[in-house]
């Protein structure tokens, strides 16, 4: 166990976020595959805290349900009225004490709307807090423009924090300071609990401010320190859709950089978007205009894009996926998909298989080397190895009430424009004729022909469409044929 392991992390996520102008609670807005609060919870988990408490308030049922989905061990504390950050932390600590938890050690307080905050930075904060023997340590950042932020004022002699001064209250000299407060803190648990009981509400908002704890502890003779974040952008909070988009861009850039440094080629990072849960192997290649979402994985030498969106999809080694939408699919090693293909959930393409142009598949298992090259729908089906499905084929899997399954064996050849009406089975090595509607099982090695006999009605156009362009063309062709005889 790490010596810097905190006793608890308290995540503040009770606010309404009115500036988002949304029916969705602010902390549930998503970027790069996680909610805002989901990113903060994931970063906090990297500290391995003994307890993790999220303080909820606005839309608490919805937020609590989401937290239960993403981390079953998260505790929630309810702040029924938003009476300030100090009050919110107090609600979090009371949730633990009411459950019989006696905190001893460090308590980290983070904001639920800071998705760019990393576990590494929180670990540095915890280490600095422990190493410097502080009562409280502020996570600070040096920013290019500190306008509007609370400034960190330090003691020139020992670097301790003497005050956090809000912009409106700062002197000209203090406004020149570029080190600002992030709203993230590390506290001694016992000192925090005691100080919260002394926080007053005689301010313009009538709220309990967590920052007042710093003054209380300093006046009691305790040291207040600060740990500067390596990247000031980590502390950015989200209050509106513009900031959400900016954070998404920053996080996406971070994820793409990590992928490229691990051996992935991203041709155009500006048009490539990935989720935090996407994984890669070296020498994967991602073309422009591609979105990789959810639990998508690209194996070595896999090639995806351009203009593709893959969600929860595994792409095998050396496979090529172009101009494709795939959701919940598995693409085997060396397989080919697209252009303009749609792989729906349950699709499993075997090694070196093909789902070609304008092909849609759903709940279908396609064997090794099997090809569905053109303009076809394959739904609720199992196809063996080295089979070829003719162009414009439809697996008719729905009777209006129930879905049915089609099974096609290995080394089969189905003709163009086939309708395969499920449930139906085509045996190994069988063929079907072009234009057939297959409604009965086809034995192995057979040829199935299911279409009307062709008959030609001579002179029909001349009789039924006299004087038309077709009639004139036919007459000219007839005369030409007679002249050649």
ZIBELVEN-V56476 format. One record per backbone hydrogen bond with DSSP energy under -0.5 kcal/mol. CO is the residue of the C=O (numbers start at 0). NH is the residue of the N-H. E is the energy in kcal/mol with one decimal. If there is no record, write none. Layout:
# ZIBELVEN-V56476
CO|NH|E, CO|NH|E
This chain:
# ZIBELVEN-V56476
1|4|-1.6, 5|49|-2.0, 6|50|-0.7, 7|107|-2.5, 8|10|-0.6, 8|52|-2.8, 9|11|-0.5, 9|109|-2.5, 10|12|-0.8, 10|54|-3.2, 11|111|-2.8, 12|56|-0.6, 13|57|-2.5, 15|25|-0.9, 16|19|-1.8, 17|20|-1.6, 24|27|-2.0, 25|28|-1.8, 26|36|-2.4, 28|35|-1.8, 30|33|-1.2, 31|275|-2.5, 33|30|-2.7, 34|38|-2.1, 35|39|-1.6, 36|40|-2.7, 37|41|-2.3, 38|42|-2.3, 39|43|-2.4, 40|44|-2.2, 41|45|-0.8, 42|45|-0.6, 43|46|-1.8, 43|48|-0.5, 44|47|-1.7, 50|8|-2.1, 51|74|-2.7, 52|10|-3.2, 52|54|-0.5, 53|55|-0.6, 53|76|-2.1, 54|12|-2.1, 55|78|-3.2, 56|59|-1.4, 57|56|-0.6, 58|62|-2.3, 59|63|-2.9, 60|64|-2.2, 61|65|-1.9, 62|66|-2.4, 63|67|-2.2, 64|68|-1.3, 65|69|-1.8, 66|70|-2.5, 70|73|-1.7, 74|53|-2.6, 76|55|-3.1, 76|78|-0.5, 77|79|-0.8, 80|82|-1.8, 82|207|-2.9, 83|87|-2.0, 84|88|-2.3, 85|89|-2.1, 86|90|-2.1, 87|91|-1.8, 88|92|-2.5, 89|93|-2.3, 90|94|-1.7, 91|95|-1.3, 92|96|-2.6, 93|97|-2.8, 94|98|-0.7, 95|98|-0.6, 95|100|-2.6, 96|99|-1.7, 99|101|-0.5, 100|102|-0.7, 104|188|-3.1, 105|6|-1.9, 105|7|-1.6, 106|186|-2.8, 107|9|-3.2, 108|184|-2.0, 109|11|-2.6, 110|113|-0.9, 112|237|-1.6, 113|116|-1.5, 117|121|-1.8, 118|122|-2.3, 119|123|-2.0, 120|124|-2.2, 121|125|-2.5, 122|126|-2.3, 123|127|-2.5, 124|128|-2.5, 125|129|-2.1, 126|130|-3.0, 127|131|-2.4, 128|132|-0.6, 128|133|-1.5, 129|132|-0.5, 134|187|-2.3, 135|224|-2.5, 136|185|-2.3, 137|139|-0.7, 137|226|-3.1, 138|181|-1.7, 138|183|-0.5, 139|228|-3.3, 140|142|-0.7, 140|179|-3.0, 145|148|-2.3, 149|180|-2.2, 150|152|-0.7, 150|164|-2.0, 151|153|-0.5, 152|161|-3.0, 152|162|-1.5, 153|155|-0.6, 154|158|-2.6, 159|154|-3.2, 162|152|-2.8, 162|164|-0.5, 163|165|-0.5, 164|150|-3.2, 165|168|-1.2, 165|169|-0.8, 166|169|-1.1, 170|174|-2.5, 171|175|-0.8, 173|176|-1.5, 177|142|-2.3, 177|179|-0.6, 178|151|-2.5, 179|140|-1.4, 183|138|-2.8, 184|108|-2.8, 185|136|-2.8, 186|106|-2.6, 186|188|-0.5, 187|191|-2.7, 188|192|-2.3, 189|193|-2.3, 190|194|-2.5, 191|195|-2.6, 192|196|-1.0, 194|197|-1.9, 194|198|-0.5, 195|198|-0.9, 199|208|-0.5, 200|202|-2.1, 202|205|-0.9, 206|208|-0.8, 207|85|-2.7, 207|86|-0.9, 208|211|-0.9, 209|212|-1.7, 210|213|-0.9, 210|214|-0.9, 211|215|-2.1, 212|216|-2.6, 213|217|-2.4, 214|218|-2.5, 215|219|-1.2, 216|221|-2.4, 217|220|-1.9, 222|134|-2.8, 222|135|-1.1, 223|160|-3.3, 224|137|-2.7, 226|139|-2.6, 230|233|-2.0, 231|234|-1.1, 232|235|-1.3, 236|238|-0.6, 239|243|-1.8, 240|244|-2.2, 241|245|-2.2, 242|246|-2.5, 243|247|-2.2, 244|248|-2.1, 245|249|-2.2, 246|250|-2.9, 247|251|-2.6, 248|252|-2.3, 249|253|-2.0, 250|254|-2.4, 251|255|-2.7, 252|256|-2.4, 253|257|-2.0, 254|258|-2.1, 255|259|-2.8, 256|260|-2.5, 257|261|-0.9, 258|261|-0.6, 258|263|-1.9, 259|262|-1.6, 262|282|-3.0, 263|265|-0.7, 264|266|-0.6, 264|285|-3.0, 267|270|-1.6, 268|271|-1.0, 272|291|-2.8, 274|277|-1.5, 278|297|-2.0, 280|283|-1.3, 281|300|-0.6, 283|264|-2.7, 284|286|-0.5, 284|303|-2.6, 285|266|-2.5, 287|305|-0.7, 287|306|-2.1, 289|272|-2.4, 290|292|-0.6, 290|309|-2.7, 291|274|-1.7, 292|295|-1.0, 292|311|-1.8, 295|278|-2.3, 296|298|-0.5, 296|314|-3.0, 297|280|-1.3, 298|301|-2.0, 299|317|-1.3, 301|284|-3.0, 302|320|-3.0, 303|286|-3.1, 305|322|-2.0, 307|290|-2.8, 308|325|-2.5, 309|292|-3.4, 310|327|-2.8, 312|296|-2.2, 312|314|-0.5, 313|315|-0.5, 313|330|-3.3, 314|298|-2.5, 315|318|-1.9, 316|333|-1.6, 318|302|-2.8, 319|336|-2.6, 320|304|-2.8, 322|339|-1.8, 322|340|-0.7, 323|308|-2.5, 324|342|-2.6, 325|310|-2.7, 327|345|-1.9, 328|313|-2.1, 329|331|-0.6, 329|348|-3.2, 330|315|-2.8, 331|334|-2.0, 332|351|-1.9, 334|319|-2.5, 335|354|-2.6, 336|321|-2.5, 338|357|-1.1, 339|357|-0.6, 340|324|-2.1, 341|343|-0.7, 341|360|-2.5, 342|326|-2.7, 343|346|-1.5, 344|362|-1.7, 346|329|-2.1, 347|349|-0.5, 347|365|-3.6, 348|331|-1.3, 349|352|-1.8, 350|368|-2.1, 352|335|-2.5, 353|371|-2.3, 354|337|-2.9, 355|358|-1.2, 356|374|-2.4, 358|341|-2.5, 359|377|-2.9, 360|343|-3.2, 361|379|-2.4, 362|380|-1.1, 363|347|-3.2, 363|365|-0.6, 364|382|-3.0, 365|349|-2.0, 366|369|-1.8, 367|385|-2.3, 369|353|-2.3, 370|388|-2.7, 371|355|-2.9, 372|356|-1.0, 373|391|-1.4, 373|392|-0.5, 375|359|-2.6, 376|378|-0.6, 376|394|-2.2, 377|361|-2.3, 379|405|-2.0, 380|364|-2.3, 381|407|-3.0, 382|366|-1.5, 383|366|-0.9, 384|410|-2.8, 386|370|-2.6, 387|389|-0.6, 387|413|-2.4, 388|372|-0.6, 389|392|-0.6, 390|416|-3.4, 392|376|-2.2, 393|395|-1.0, 393|419|-2.6, 394|396|-1.4, 395|421|-2.2, 396|403|-2.9, 401|398|-2.2, 404|422|-0.6, 404|423|-1.0, 405|381|-2.3, 406|425|-2.9, 407|383|-1.9, 408|383|-0.7, 408|411|-0.5, 409|428|-2.6, 411|387|-2.3, 412|431|-1.9, 413|389|-0.7, 414|417|-0.6, 415|434|-2.9, 417|393|-2.4, 417|419|-0.5, 418|420|-0.8, 418|437|-2.8, 419|395|-1.9, 419|421|-0.8, 423|406|-2.4, 424|426|-0.5, 424|441|-2.7, 425|408|-2.3, 426|429|-1.7, 427|444|-1.5, 429|412|-2.1, 430|447|-2.4, 431|414|-0.6, 432|435|-1.4, 435|418|-2.3, 435|437|-0.6, 436|438|-0.7, 437|420|-2.5, 440|442|-0.5, 441|426|-3.0, 442|445|-1.7, 445|430|-3.4, 445|447|-0.5, 446|448|-0.5, 447|432|-2.9, 449|436|-1.8, 455|457|-0.9, 456|459|-1.4, 458|462|-1.8, 459|463|-2.9, 460|464|-2.9, 464|467|-1.7, 467|471|-2.4, 468|472|-2.5, 469|473|-2.5, 470|474|-2.3, 471|475|-2.3, 472|476|-2.2, 473|477|-2.3, 474|478|-2.3, 475|479|-2.2, 476|480|-2.4, 477|481|-2.3, 478|482|-2.3, 479|483|-1.2, 480|484|-0.6, 481|484|-0.7
